[in-house]
Amino acid sequence: GLATIIANRQRMMAGLEALGFEAPPSRANFVFARHPAHDAAGLASALRARGVLVRHFAAPRIDQHLRITVGDDAGIDRLLGALADILAG
């Protein structure tokens, strides 16, 4: 339900921020996140190679953001683990 989405979104945002991402507060079932030191298209591609799908839009103002849907616990763990791996390079 809604409480689960809110809790999962908070956990995902905290995990993203711990990895250096910037994400404005969201009230939706997704967040827009950017990493100041990494290109969003490259991150999306590296995630896709690891089986984690996020959306990237090559449009002005949002081209450095990833649109990440709030998933279940396992999905959030996969996302954060993949990003940690990618950022560790």
Beta strands, then each sheet from edge to edge (+ up, - down):
strand 1: 30-33
strand 2: 55-56
strand 3: 66-69
sheet 1: 1+ 3- 2+
end
